[in-house]
Amino acid sequence: MNNNEVPSPENVHSPEKKSYRYEIERNGGVNATTIQANSFEQAEAMANADLQERKFADPDADYKLHHAPYETDLE
C-alpha cells in the first residue's frame, strides 16, 4: 500500500464489539436496550447519551438510568 491509499475496513484492526444491555426508566416503566460497543466505557457513554436525548425529546417525563450497562450474550 502506498502513502495515498486508505486502508480498507478489513485491514484496520479494531477491538471486537460486545453486546451490552442497559435499562432506562420513564415514569415508572422500564425500557431495556441492547447495544454493540467496544468497551464498558463506550457502552456507558452511549447509554448516557441515549438518556439525555430522551430527556430532551420529552422534558415532562421522569427519565433515569434504571440499570447501568452490563455485558450480555443478547444481540
N, C-alpha and C positions, 0 to 999 in steps of 0.2 A: 504494500500500500504506500503510495507517495504522500507527501505532506498535504496535498489538496483534497485527498479523499476523506469522506466522512465515514467512520466505522459503521457497519450495519448493526442493527439491534442484536443480531445473533452473536456478534463478535465482542460486544460490550459486556463485561462481567457485572452482573447485578445480583444482590442477595436474593435468595428465593423468598417470595412473599408467603406469608402465613395468613390464616384466617383468624380474625378477631371479632368478638361479639361484644356489643355494649347495649345498654338499655337507657332510654330517655323517658322520664315520667312527664306526663302532661295532665294536669288537673286530676291526679289520682290514677290515671290509666297508664300502662307501661307499653312502650313500643321497642321491640328488640331489633337491632340492625347488625348484619354481618358484613364486614369489610375485609379487603385484602390490604395488608401493609407489610413493610419490610422489617418493622420492629415495633415493640410495645410503645415506644415514644412516639412513633409516627401514628400508630393507631389512636393513642391518647389525643394527639393534636387534631386528628380527623374527627374524633368524637366531640371534642370541644368546639370545633368549627361548626359541626352539624348542629350542636346545641345552640350556639349563637345565631346561626341562620334561622332556626326555628323560632327563637325568641324575637328576632327582628321581624319575621313574617307574621307573627301572631303575638303582639306585645301584651294582649289582655290575658293570655293563657299563662298558667303557672308551670313553666318548664324547669326541670332539674335533671342532672345526671343520676339515674337510679342505680346503675351498676357500671363501674369503670370497665374499660376494655379488658377482655381476658381471651387467651388463646383457645381456639376451638377447632374441631375437625369439620364443622359445617362450612359450606361454601356459599 
